[in-house]
């Protein structure tokens, strides 16, 4: 199998797995804080074991400054997950996932505010297109507090993801697996005060879904993504990344009968197209396909900030 073909298969599989994340969250029956706490716990075990077997702890490249940046990115990522999973509860996996994909536009705004990066007319145009898509997708009616809450939570998650991307992109010379490991390790003590172990003890079969979130969606999925990033050009990564929301919406429909309405559906391609254009515009044609260290916090270690849950 050619290198790029293998990378395509790996990234597609990673995005398909990401699209099923919402099902695992809902089926676990746990609160968002418990879900994220145990995702961090089991995910740290999976990533730690993989990094140990691969010898990544030797010559790790972590310095106190890089460790601090990774930890700060982890704070943003952990609460990003909490808000996203709460958005699933308030509305639906489909709705929350589409709104969550406004992340690239917050990156553009933060770049302009924090680093005085120039926003081109083209980017402004795509921001306007994305905003129009968001208005259509939201489909909020007067008195629809659930959708309004879900919209706010998903947008909050997107903001935190963008902040994590900005922080983590400043880390160089460290394998993305180790950055991801630091970030989930940070989540364990960070969320410990919010974890409800009494409720967790009554989950029963829900434990299987939580273990799956850690091993499959925080271990296997990231390993597949990072392997693929080194083999694929930026443009292909950006396109394949949208397998995630497509699978998430399909899974939500099949599992729970949730689907967005016709008017809302009109907004989806607007957000997807604008997000793709802004993401690709953020990279120069000469950008190397090898993974950089920066984003979901783990995800942002890619040349394109792959927006996964």
C-alpha positions in Angstrom: 0.0 0.0 0.0 1.4 3.4 -1.0 2.3 5.8 1.8 -0.4 8.3 1.0 -3.0 5.7 0.4 -2.2 4.2 3.8 -2.4 7.7 5.4 -5.8 8.2 3.8 -7.1 5.0 5.2 -5.7 5.8 8.7 -7.2 9.3 8.8 -10.5 8.2 7.4 -10.7 5.5 10.1 -9.7 8.1 12.8 -12.5 10.5 11.6 -15.1 7.7 11.5 -14.1 6.8 15.1 -14.4 10.4 16.1 -17.9 10.5 14.6 -19.0 7.8 17.0 -17.7 9.6 20.0 -21.1 11.2 20.8 -22.7 7.8 20.9 -20.2 6.6 23.5 -20.8 9.8 25.6 -24.6 9.4 25.6 -24.6 5.6 26.1 -22.3 5.8 29.1 -25.1 7.5 31.0 -22.5 9.5 33.0 -22.5 13.3 33.6 -20.3 15.4 31.3 -17.8 15.9 34.1 -17.6 12.2 34.9 -17.3 11.3 31.2 -14.3 13.7 30.7 -12.6 12.6 34.0 -12.7 9.0 33.1 -11.8 9.7 29.4 -8.7 11.5 30.7 -7.9 8.6 33.1 -8.3 5.8 30.6 -6.9 7.9 27.8 -3.8 8.7 29.8 -3.3 4.9 30.4 -3.6 4.2 26.7 -1.4 7.0 25.4 1.2 6.4 28.2 1.4 2.7 27.3 1.7 3.4 23.6 4.4 6.1 24.1 6.3 3.7 26.5 6.3 0.9 24.0 7.4 3.2 21.2 10.2 4.7 23.2 8.8 8.2 23.0 9.9 9.1 26.5 13.5 8.9 25.5 14.7 12.2 24.1 11.1 13.6 24.7 12.1 17.2 24.1 9.9 18.5 26.9 11.3 21.6 28.8 9.6 23.4 31.7 8.2 26.0 29.3 6.9 23.4 26.8 5.4 21.4 29.6 3.7 24.5 31.0 2.3 25.3 27.5 1.1 21.7 27.1 -0.6 21.8 30.5 -2.3 25.1 29.7 -3.5 23.7 26.4 -4.8 20.7 28.4 -6.9 23.0 30.7 -8.6 24.4 27.6 -9.1 21.0 26.0 -10.5 19.4 29.1 -13.2 22.1 29.6 -13.8 22.1 25.8 -14.8 18.5 26.1 -17.1 19.2 29.1 -18.9 22.0 27.2 -19.2 19.9 24.1 -20.6 16.9 25.9 -23.1 19.2 27.8 -24.1 20.5 24.4 -25.0 16.9 23.4 -27.3 16.7 26.3 -28.9 20.1 25.7 -29.6 19.6 22.0 -28.3 16.7 20.0 -25.0 15.3 18.7 -25.7 16.6 15.2 -26.5 20.1 16.2 -23.6 20.4 18.6 -21.1 18.9 16.2 -22.0 21.3 13.4 -21.8 24.4 15.6 -18.5 23.1 17.1 -17.1 23.3 13.6 -16.9 27.1 13.8 -13.5 26.7 15.5 -11.4 28.0 12.6 -13.2 31.3 12.7 -12.4 31.9 16.4 -8.8 31.1 15.4 -8.9 33.9 12.9 -10.4 36.3 15.4 -8.0 35.5 18.1 -5.1 35.8 15.7 -6.2 39.3 14.8 -6.8 40.3 18.5 -3.8 38.6 20.1 -1.2 38.7 17.4 -2.5 41.5 15.2 -2.7 39.2 12.2 -4.3 40.8 9.2 -7.7 39.5 8.3 -8.0 39.5 4.5 -11.1 40.4 2.6 -11.5 36.7 1.6 -11.4 35.6 5.2 -14.0 38.2 6.2 -16.2 37.0 3.4 -15.9 33.4 4.5 -16.6 34.5 8.1 -19.8 36.1 6.9 -20.7 32.9 5.0 -20.1 30.8 8.2 -22.1 33.2 10.3 -25.0 32.9 7.8 -24.7 29.1 8.0 -24.6 29.2 11.8 -27.8 31.3 11.9 -29.5 28.7 9.6 -28.2 25.7 11.5 -29.2 27.1 14.9 -32.9 27.2 13.9 -33.6 28.7 17.2 -37.2 29.8 17.9 -38.4 32.2 20.6 -38.7 30.3 23.8 -36.5 27.5 22.6 -34.1 27.6 25.6 -32.7 24.1 25.0 -31.4 25.0 21.5 -30.1 28.3 22.8 -28.3 26.6 25.6 -26.8 24.0 23.3 -25.7 26.7 20.9 -23.9 28.6 23.6 -22.2 25.5 25.0 -21.0 24.3 21.5 -19.7 27.8 20.7 -18.0 27.9 24.1 -16.3 24.6 23.3 -15.2 25.9 20.0 -13.6 29.0 21.7 -11.7 26.8 24.2 -10.5 24.6 21.3 -9.2 27.6 19.5 -7.4 28.9 22.6 -5.8 25.4 23.0 -4.7 25.5 19.4 -3.1 28.9 19.8 -1.2 27.7 23.0 -0.2 24.3 21.7 1.0 25.5 18.3 3.9 27.3 20.2 5.3 23.9 21.2 7.9 22.5 18.9 10.2 19.5 18.9 7.9 17.3 21.0 5.9 14.4 19.7 2.2 15.1 19.6 1.5 11.9 21.5 3.4 13.2 24.4 1.6 16.6 24.2 -1.8 14.7 24.2 -0.6 12.6 27.2 0.3 15.7 29.2 -3.1 17.3 28.4 -5.1 14.3 29.5 -3.0 13.9 32.6 -3.7 17.5 33.5 -7.4 16.7 33.2 -7.3 14.1 36.0 -6.5 16.4 39.0 -8.3 19.3 37.3 -11.7 17.4 37.2 -11.2 15.3 40.3 -13.2 17.9 42.4 -16.1 17.7 39.9 -16.2 13.9 39.6 -19.1 12.1 41.2 -17.8 8.7 42.1 -21.1 7.7 43.8 -23.0 8.1 40.5 -20.1 6.5 38.6 -20.4 3.3 40.8 -23.9 2.8 39.5 -23.1 3.0 35.8 -23.0 -0.7 35.2 -22.6 -1.3 31.5 -21.8 2.4 31.1 -18.3 1.6 32.2 -17.6 -0.2 28.9 -18.5 3.0 27.0 -16.2 5.1 29.3 -13.3 2.7 28.8 -14.0 2.8 25.0 -13.8 6.6 25.1 -10.3 6.4 26.7 -8.8 3.5 24.7 -10.6 4.0 21.3 -11.3 7.7 21.1 -8.3 9.0 23.1 -5.7 6.3 22.4 -6.3 4.5 19.1 -7.9 7.5 17.3 -5.0 9.9 18.1 -2.4 7.3 17.1 -4.1 6.8 13.7 -4.4 10.6 13.2 -0.7 11.3 14.0 0.4 8.4 11.8 -1.7 9.8 8.9 -0.6 13.4 9.3 3.0 12.4 8.4 1.9 10.8 5.1 -0.7 13.3 3.8 -0.7 16.8 2.2 -2.5 19.5 4.1 -5.3 19.8 1.5 -6.2 16.1 1.8 -6.2 16.3 5.6 -8.5 19.3 5.5 -11.0 17.5 3.3 -10.9 14.1 5.1 -11.5 15.9 8.5 -15.1 16.5 7.4 -15.7 12.8 7.6 -16.1 13.4 11.3 -19.2 15.6 11.3 -20.8 13.6 8.5 -20.4 10.3 10.5 -21.5 12.1 13.7 -24.7 13.3 12.1 -25.4 9.9 10.5 -24.8 8.1 13.8 -27.0 10.5 15.7 -29.8 9.8 13.2 -29.5 6.0 13.2 -29.0 5.7 17.0 -31.4 8.3 18.3 -33.5 9.5 15.3 -32.1 13.0 15.7 -31.7 15.0 12.5 -31.6 18.6 11.6 -34.5 20.2 9.7 -34.5 21.3 6.1 -33.7 25.0 6.9 -30.9 23.9 9.3 -29.5 21.6 6.7 -29.0 24.5 4.3 -26.5 26.0 6.8 -24.3 22.9 7.1 -22.6 23.2 3.7 -22.0 26.9 4.3 -20.2 26.2 7.6 -18.3 23.2 6.1 -17.2 25.2 2.9 -16.2 28.3 4.9 -14.3 26.3 7.4 -12.4 24.4 4.7 -11.5 27.6 2.9 -10.3 29.3 6.1 -8.4 26.3 7.2 -6.6 25.9 3.9 -5.9 29.6 3.7 -4.2 29.5 7.1 -1.5 27.3 5.5 1.0 28.2 2.8 1.2 25.9 -0.3 4.7 24.9 0.9 3.5 23.8 4.3 5.1 20.5 5.2 2.7 17.6 5.7 4.6 16.3 8.7 2.7 16.8 12.0 3.4 19.9 14.0 2.8 20.1 17.7 -0.2 22.2 18.3 -4.3 21.9 18.9 -7.3 19.8 20.4 -4.8 20.2 21.9 -3.9 16.8 20.6 -5.5 17.4 17.3 -3.8 20.7 16.9 -0.6 18.9 16.5 -1.6 18.5 12.9 -0.9 20.8 10.0 -4.6 21.4 9.9 -6.5 21.7 13.1 -8.7 18.6 12.8 -11.8 19.4 14.9 -12.6 16.2 16.8 -14.4 15.8 20.1 
